[in-house]
Amino acid sequence: MQDENYTVNEKGHLTIGGVDALDLAAQFKTPLVVYDVSQIKKQIRAFQLAFEKRNVNAVVSYASKAFSAIAIYQVVNQMNAHIDVVSGGELYTAIKANFPMKNVSFHGNNKSVEELEMAVENKVGVIVVDNFYEIDLLSQILKFRSEKIKVMLRLTPNVSAHTHEYIQTGQADSKFGFDVKSNQASEALRMVLENPQMELIGFHAHIGSQISAVEGFKMEVQNLMKIVHKWSQDFHYQPQVLNLGGGFGIRYTELDQVLAPEIFVNAIVDELIDQCNKYQLKQPAVWIEPGRSIVGPAGYSLYTIGSRKEIPDLKSYLTVDGGMGDNIRPALYQAKYEAVLANNPKAPIKETVHIAGRYCESGDILIDEQSLPETKPGDVLAILATGAYGYSMASNYNRVPRPAVVFVENGKAQLVIKRETYDDLTSRDCEYQKEN
Ligand SMILES: *Cc1c(COP(=O)(O)O)cnc(C)c1O
C-alpha cells in the first residue's frame, strides 16, 4: 500500500525502506532516527539528472550541515556528488569517511586559522571565502606554503527568498558574504585576483531555506549575472562556476507546496541561458548545494509514547521519549511536522493531541496539533521528514543521550551512529579538585 508520504506493510505497520518501523524500534530502541537511503540517492540523482537533461555542466554538493556522519558522506560519494562542510568537525568526519577532498567545499563566516590550515593541508576542493578577515588569514597561511588553493567568493546578491526570517541569508543585511552594493565585493575580488596562490573559480550565493518557488533562484541568477557582467568589464574576469547555494523546500506537512528538483533546475538553467545571451558571456558551470531536500524527506524519528496529560475542555498532551534534544526545530523556529502511529498509520482518527517532548522546557512541543488514532503507552510514534537539521542540531540537554541513527536500504537496516551511553555523557567530565 502506498500513501503519498509513507508506506505500510501487510500487517498495517509503517515501513521505512522496506523495513517494519516496529522492528526497527524493537531492535535499536527509541528515540531513533531512521533514514531511507534509497530516498536520499533518488533525490541526489534527480538534481543531477535534471542538469544532465539540459546538457549543463553542473555539480550537486550536499550541504552536510543538514546531517553529517561518516555513512552519509559515503552514500553521497557513491552518487558522485560533492559535499559542503562548515567546520573542522564536518571536514574531519569527511576525512574519516575517505571522502575525496577535491569534492569538498568549505563554507563558514568565521573559519578559524586551525580550520583554514586543516583545509589547505588536506587540499579541499574549494574554500568559499566569506569576508576580508578570512582573505587575510588565508593569505598568511598560504605565504608559508607552495600550493595554490581554489576559492570562491560568497556574495550577498540582495535577494530575499520568501521564507522564515530566522533562516534567511541572502539579503543585504545578512551576516554572510561580501555585500555587492557597497563595493565590498569588488574589493574582495581585486584582492583574491591579485593573490597568485588563490585560484578564483567563481562566485557563490545562498538565498535562504525551505524555498517553495523558483522566483528567488531566477532573481539570484539575474543579480549574480549582472555582477559577473560588470566584473567581466572592470576586471576582465569571468567565473568558471556560479554556485547558487541550496534552500530547496520539502514537504513537512500537507500545507507545504513542494517543487520537484527538475522544476528548480529548469528555471535556473533557463534564466542562466537568457542572462548569458543578454550579456554575451560564456555559460559558467552551475553548482547547487541542497541540504534539507536531500536528507529531510528520507528521515523518520521513532519515539515511544509515554505519559499523557488531559486538561479537561482544553487540551491533551501526549508525551514521547524524545523531543528538543533530538529535534530542536519546533522549539527554535516553530517548525511543523506530521506524525503517524507506526503500528497502524491508517487506523481511524480519534482525537487531536499535542505531542510533547520529555525535556524540561514548556516549549518542548514537537507537534502542536496532531490528529491520531487511539494510542496507548508503549506505542511507537513516527514523525515524518525529520532527516534535516534534527540529529545534526541534537544536544545533550537534560543530560539525555543522543539517539542512534540507522540507515535502511533494500529491506535491511544498519546502525550508522550508535546511541550515546551515560558513560559517553560523563566521559569528558573532570573531577572537581578540592583546594587544601
Ligand atoms: C545551509 C546551507 C545550504 C543548505 O540549505 P538547505 O536549506 O538545507 O538546502 C546550502 N548552502 C549554504 C551556503 C548553506 O549555508
The ligand as an SDF file (V2000), in Angstrom:
LIG
                    3D

 15 15  0  0  0  0  0  0  0  0999 V2000
   22.6350   25.7310    4.8350 C   0  0  0  0  0  0  0  0  0  0  0  0
   23.2320   25.9710    3.5230 C   0  0  0  0  0  0  0  0  0  0  0  0
   22.8360   25.2050    2.4310 C   0  0  0  0  0  0  0  0  0  0  0  0
   21.7440   24.1770    2.5020 C   0  0  0  0  0  0  0  0  0  0  0  0
   20.4980   24.7290    2.7400 O   0  0  0  0  0  0  0  0  0  0  0  0
   19.2180   23.7570    2.6920 P   0  0  0  0  0  0  0  0  0  0  0  0
   18.0950   24.6390    3.0450 O   0  0  0  0  0  0  0  0  0  0  0  0
   19.4530   22.6910    3.6960 O   0  0  0  0  0  0  0  0  0  0  0  0
   19.1440   23.2210    1.3100 O   0  0  0  0  0  0  0  0  0  0  0  0
   23.4810   25.4120    1.2310 C   0  0  0  0  0  0  0  0  0  0  0  0
   24.4730   26.3260    1.1120 N   0  0  0  0  0  0  0  0  0  0  0  0
   24.8630   27.0850    2.1490 C   0  0  0  0  0  0  0  0  0  0  0  0
   25.9510   28.0500    1.9580 C   0  0  0  0  0  0  0  0  0  0  0  0
   24.2590   26.9370    3.3760 C   0  0  0  0  0  0  0  0  0  0  0  0
   24.6670   27.6950    4.3910 O   0  0  0  0  0  0  0  0  0  0  0  0
  1  2  1  0
  2  3  1  0
  2 14  2  0
  3  4  1  0
  3 10  2  0
  4  5  1  0
  5  6  1  0
  6  7  2  0
  6  8  1  0
  6  9  1  0
 10 11  1  0
 11 12  2  0
 12 13  1  0
 12 14  1  0
 14 15  1  0
M  END
$$$$
